[in-house]
Amino acid sequence: MLREALRVLRLNAQLTQVQLAKSLNKPQSYVSKYESGERRLDLLEVMAICHACGVALERFSADLEKAFKGF
């Protein structure tokens, strides 16, 4: 669920994996690996991704919690 939410976050920000990775100072494979579930993220990484997508971590967390309740 988290990886899909992060992918939607990126797409809503109208960013490609390459653009997001560049803003995070990471290779494109970094984004690809966490979106595919090959790599796990810690909270600070999720916060950096939210920031790069222009969304506060609190907002992302609240939206994720709502989606989880409907799951």
Secondary structure, DSSP 8 states (H G I E B T S, - for coil): -HHHHHHHHHHHTT--HHHHHHHHTS-HHHHHHHHHTSS---HHHHHHHHHHTT--HHHHHHHHHHHHHT-
